[in-house]
Amino acid sequence: MNKKVIMVVVDGLQYETAITQMGYVNHLVEKGKAARCQVLSELPSLSRPLYEVLLTGTPSWKNGITSNQVVRKSGQKSLFQLAKEHGLRNAAAAYYWVSELYNRAPFHHLLDRHQANPENTIQYGSFYFEDPYPDSHLLIDAEYLRRTYDPHFLYIHPMGIDHAGHLFGSDSKQYRGKAIEMDTLLANLLPHWMEEGYSIVVTADHGMNRDGLHGGTGDDERHVPLYVIGQHIQPGIYEGQHPQLAVAPLICQLLGLAPSDEMISYEWPFFAV
């Protein structure tokens, strides 16, 4: 049986907000169904560079995606490409920058919103291009892709928490409210995914500071959560800090794929022996 992974990258979700506001995912940790770690994001703590970090396991100095203004296709081997090369299907419900990194740049709003082409690096995709696009809609886009194309690797990337953070700052009712909303949305989907045997990874690209900004070196900008659910995962809270460069090889391990030559070697503490 082929292994299947769902990766949820919650844009702009800082670690402290995740562990204090997201009751359901932390319930899974508390009840022995999920593992939780703190991850230190790469620099710069910006979105497009960190999408590339999470999906290729390479740092900005190497991959050249150094700011949000670098609009071009990635030159690195991504998780989508690795899955495709091994005969696995992949899909993404994500912000349009992800399509630009791995399918075509610049994004064509009329042609690239919905994509279904097994020859593409991202084979099946639904890409939004406005930051206020509702997380509820994005997760339904992802469910449509999952149920229609049955991907082995499904990448889901909601933007609502990041958008609220930019408008109101991380120490705000609105930012915390969006985290609670995301937790509720996940609570409606995670039980189904778990029942169907997926390995599930929930993390973030970067956090957010009180000024509604990110990009720097502050803890609130760089400390992000990592929740992992799966058959071979030992549940619990794991102390210490883990490198964001190790997330891509983690996905490879969960898919049963060898990592790319550019990915680091890292031993996550939650793998059951």
MIVO-329923 format. One record per residue (C-alpha): x, y, z. Coordinates in steps of 0.5 Angstrom, whole numbers, plus 2048, in hexadecimal, padded with zeros to 3 digits. Example, Ala and Ser with C-alpha at 12.3 -4.5 7.8 and 13.67 -1.06 7.14 Angstrom:
% residues 2
8197F7810
81B7FE80E
% end
This chain:
% residues 273
800800800
8038077FE
80480C804
800812804
802819807
7FE81F808
80282580A
7FE82B80C
80283280D
7FF837811
80183E80E
804842814
80283E81A
80783F81F
80883A824
80583D82B
7FF83E827
7FE837825
7FF83482C
7FB83982F
7F583A82A
7F4833826
7F182F82B
7EF829826
7F6828824
7F982882B
7F482482D
7F681E828
7FD81F82B
7FA81F832
7F7819831
7FD81582E
7FB816826
80081B824
80781D825
808825826
80F828825
81282F824
81583181E
81A83781D
81883A816
81E83C811
82084380F
81D84780C
816846810
81284780A
80D843806
8108427FF
817840802
81483C807
80F838802
8168367FE
819834805
813830807
81282C800
81982B7FE
81D82B805
822830802
824837805
82383E802
82B83F800
82B8387FC
8248387F9
8248407F7
81D8417FA
81F8477FE
81984B7FF
81284C7FD
8148507F7
81884A7F3
8128477EE
8158417EB
81583A7EB
8198367F0
81F8337ED
81F82E7F3
81C8277F3
8158287F7
8118237FB
80C8237F5
8128217F0
81481C7F4
80D8197F5
80C8197EE
8138167EC
8118107F0
80A80F7ED
8068127F2
8018177F1
80181E7F4
7FC8247F5
7FC82B7F9
7F78307FB
7FB8367FC
7FD83D7FB
7FF83F7F4
8068407F6
8078387F7
8048377EF
80A83C7ED
80F8397F1
80E8327EE
8098327E8
8098397E4
80C8407E5
8098457E5
8028437E7
7FC8437E2
7F68457E6
7F18427E0
7F583C7DF
7F883A7E5
7F383A7EA
7F18337EA
7F682E7E7
7F68277E5
7FC8247E1
80081E7E3
8068217DF
8068277E4
80B8277EA
8058287EE
8008247EA
7F98267ED
7F882D7F0
7F38327F3
7F78397F4
7F483F7F7
7F78467F6
7F484B7FB
7F684A802
7EF84B805
7ED844801
7E9841807
7ED83B80A
7E683780A
7E6837803
7ED836802
7EC82F806
7E682D802
7EB82E7FC
7F082A7FF
7EA824800
7E88257F9
7EF8237F7
7F081E7FC
7E981A7FA
7EA81B7F2
7F181A7F1
7F38167F7
7FA8197F8
7FF8157FC
80281C7FE
7FD8227FF
800829801
7FB82D804
7FD835805
7F7839809
7F9841809
7F484380E
7F8844815
7FE847811
7F984C80E
7F684E815
7FD84F818
7FF854813
7F8858814
7F885781B
7FE85581E
80084E822
7FD851828
7F6852826
7EF84F827
7EF84E81F
7F684A81F
7F4845824
7ED845821
7EF84281B
7F483D81E
7EE83B822
7EA83B81B
7EF837818
7EF83281E
7E883181D
7E8830815
7EE82A816
7EA82781C
7E4826816
7E9822812
7EF81F816
7EB81A818
7E9817811
7F081880F
7F2814815
7ED80F814
7EF80E80D
7F780D80F
7FA81380D
800815810
7FF81D812
804823813
801829815
80682F815
808836813
80C83A80F
80E840814
80A84381A
80884A81B
80A850820
806855823
80785A81E
804856819
80A854815
80F84F814
81684E811
81B84F816
81E84B81C
81984B822
816845825
80F847823
81184781C
81584181C
81283C821
80D83881E
80983181F
80A82A81C
80482581E
80581E81B
80081981B
802812818
80280A819
80A80B81A
80981181E
80B811826
806816829
80881B82E
80B82282F
81282282D
816828830
81C82B82D
81C82F826
81C82B81F
81F82E819
81A830813
81E82D80E
81D826811
81582780F
816825808
81A81F809
81581D80F
81081D809
814818805
81581480B
80D81380C
80C812804
81180D804
8168117FF
81D8127FF
81F81A801
82281E7FB
82A81F7FB
8298267FE
825824804
82882380B
82881D80F
82481E815
82181981B
81A81B81D
819819824
812816823
81381181F
81180A822
817805822
% end
